[in-house]
Amino acid sequence: MTLHTALVLLTALVIGLVIGGLTFLGGGPTAGAVLAGLLSAGSSVPALRRLIG
């Protein structure tokens, strides 16, 4: 795994954790918070590839 890939995936993980945590703390159900975190992490990968690359 290249350094670029590791950085993109780690940043996507942090984004997903933050979004999921904020959704949960905002009163959303646990399943909704997990789904929000997964969707935000997955959708941020292409943008991060372009921004960091």
Secondary structure by P-SEA (a helix, b strand, c coil): ccaaaaaaaaaaaaaaaaaaaaaaaacccaaaaaaaaaaaaaaaaaaaaaaac
